[in-house]
């Protein structure tokens, strides 16, 4: 066998990994169903602080079930109004961020139709956007501005889609208009999936959570369920204001900041 070829996993180890993944999957399903019940039964009567605390606890438990270690550097936002901008790699991103600091997210409309998870994300207050419709973007910007004026902490993924985690795609600037219009600060956040033993600024990446291209949601979930050494690193930057920059210039600067925070070289394009 060539030294460069990976050794095949022994049969007993592969079966053990499969059994562990099925157990994790069963636990996750029960956890999601429990979350849906909580959102339906209790969220309408709870105040914002109580809902945020439950979202954070639920998300942390979901990561624990999946065997995903959470590593946090920097200071998450203590209060709003504030807009968080982060790179986007996986369906796990929202869980990881909410486990560190609950936010109200803006997500593509497709997420609403994910089995079970879509209903849960919607119940937690996510705003959905049809990215191909300019008028819908204007609607979401208007709603974001209203929520910033109300003092919320919001989170967006300006790439508009997921990447493979080895680069940060160009940032769309339209949603930043809400921060420009209201004078709210923006906090960059770099997100990376790495082997559990890797240091926080390592270039090493773990591919299990990647949800890009032709990959299906179920295939990505299964890779995470079978992973044994997965950690998600969140590196919070320092909040900043536009300081006279237009939204496109600010978006380009924030992309550079997020790349560095995620342990990646600044974008060359």
N, C-alpha and C positions, 0 to 999 in steps of 0.2 A: 504493500500500500504506500502510495506517495506520502511524504511527510506533510505536504500541503493539504491533503485530503482530511476532512474531519472524521474522527472515528465514529462509527455508528453506535447509537445508544443501545446498551444491552436490553434484551426483551423485558426482564423483570423491572428495570429502572423505568422503561417506557410505560409499562403498565401501571406502575406506581404513580408516575406523573399524570397519567390519564385519570386514575381514580381520584387523585387530589384535585385535579381540574374539575371533575364532575361534582365533587363535594363543594368546592368553592362556588361553582355555578348554581347549585341548589341553594346555598346560603345567600348568594347575591339575589336570586329570584325572590326568595322570601323577604329579603331586605327591601327590594324595590316595591313589592306588593304592600309591605308595611308602610313604606313611604307614601305610596299613593293613598292609602287609607288615612294617614295623618294629614296629608294635604287636603283631602276631601272633607274630613270630619272636623279638624281643629283649626286649620289655617284661617278660615273666615272669621273666627272669634279671637284670634291671637293678635297682639300688637306687633309692630315691625321688629322690635328687639327680640321678642320671643321666637318669631318665625326665623330670624337670622340665626339665633343660637341653635335651633333645631336643625336647620339646613347644614350648619357647620358640623354638628355632631353626627348627622346622618352621613355626610360626605366622608368624614374621617373614618367612620365605621365601614363604609363601602370600600375605601382604599385598604383597610386592614383585612377585610374579607378576601380581596383580590391579591393580598400579599405584596402590595406596593408600598414601599417606604417613602415617607414625605420628608424632604429636606428643604428648609427655608432659610434664605439669607436676606439681609436687609429688613426694613420695617414695613409691613403691610399698612395700608391706610387705617388710621384710627377712626376717622369720621369723614363725612362728605361736606360740601359737594366735591366730588372728585370723579374723574374718568380714568379707568385703568385700561391701558393698551398692552396686549400681549401677542406673542407669536402663537400659531395654532398648529398643533401636530396631531391631535387625537380627540376622540370622544371623551377620553379621560381628563382632558384639560379643565373642564368645568368642575369636575369633582375635586381635582387637586387644588384649584384656586379657592373653591368654596370651603375646603377643609382648612385652609390657611386664613381666609378672610371672605365671608359671604358677600357676594356682589349681585347686582341685578344685571343679567347678561343680555346682549343683543346677539342673536344667532340666526343663521340662514333658515328659511322656512322649512326646508327638508327635515330638520331635526324634529319638528312637531310630529312627524309621521313615523318616527322610530318606534318599534314595538316597546311598550311600557315606559321606556326611558323618555320618549317624547312627551307623554302625558305628565310625567313627573317634572320634567324641566319646565313645561308650560305652567304647571301648578305652582312652581316656585317663583313665578313672576317674570320669566324670560320674555323679552320682546323679539318678535320674529320679523325678518325682513326678506322681501322678494328682491334679491340683489339685481335681477335683470330688469327691474322696473324702476325707472328714475323717480317716478312719482311716489313710489313706496319708500324710497330712501328719504325723500323730503318729509314724508309723514313721520318716519322714525326719528329723524333729526329734530323735528319739532317736539316729539314726545321726550326725547333725551334732554332737550333744553328745559322742558317743564320739570323733569325729575331732578336735574341738577339744581334748578332754582329751589326745589323742595328740600335739598340737602342730601340726596341719595349718593351712594357709591355705585357707579355703573362700570361695566367691563365690556370691551369690544375686542374682536380679533380683526384688525384692519387688513390683513392679507386677503380676507374674503373667502378663503378656503384653507384646507390643511396642506402642510408641506411634509417632506420626509424627515424634518428635524435637523438636517445638515446645512440648512441655509434659511434665511428669512426672506420671504417673497416681498415684492413691492407692496407698500401700504396704500390702500385706497384712502383718500383724504376726506370723503364726504361726511362721515360721521363725526370727524373732528370739528365740524362747523358748530356743533352744539357747545363745545367747550370754548371756541372762539367767541361765539355770540354771548355767552353768559359770563365769560372771564374765569371759568372754573379751571383749576389745575388739572394736569394730566400726569399720571404716574406710570412710567414704563415698567414692564415686567418681562423678564426672560425666563422661558420655560424649557426644560430639557429632560429627556428620559435617558438614564444612564444605568449601567450595571451598578448594583447596590454598593460595591466597594470603591467606585470611582470617586475622585475628588470633585468638588463642586464646579471647578472651571475646566474640567477635562473635555477634550474633543470627542471622547468615546461616546457613542450613542447606543441605546437599546432599541431594537426595531420592533419589539412585540406590540407596542401600542399604536404604531404608525397606521394611519387610516387615510390613504391617498391613492389616487389613480383608480385601478380596477379592483382594489381591495374592498371586500364587503364588510359590513359592520359585524356580522357574526364571526367572520374569520379573524378580525382584529380582536374581538372579545375572547375568542378561544385561545389566541396566542398569549393574551394577558393571563388568562386562567392557567395556562400551562407554564408560564414563566416562573423561575425560581429566584431570580436575582435582580428584580426590577425596582428602581427608585426614580422618583420624580423630583427634580430640583427646581425650586422657584426662587428667583433672585429679583427682589424688589429694588427698583431704582429710586431716585429722589424726585418728588413731585416738581413739576415745572409749569410755567404759564407760557402763553404764546409770545409775549414780549415783542409784539409788533410783527411777528411772522404770519404770513398767510397760511391757510390750512395745508397747502401742498408742500410748502417749505418745511412746515412743522412736521408733517407726516414723514418726510424723508429723514429729518433729524431723529425722530422717534424710532424709525426703523433701525438706524445705526445704533442707537442706545439699546434697543431690545436685543439686537444681535450680540453686542458685547456682553450684556447681562446673561444671555443664554450660553456664553462660552464659545461664541462663533466669531470668525473674522468679520469686520465691517463689510457690508455689501459693496461689491465693486461696480455694479450697474447703477 
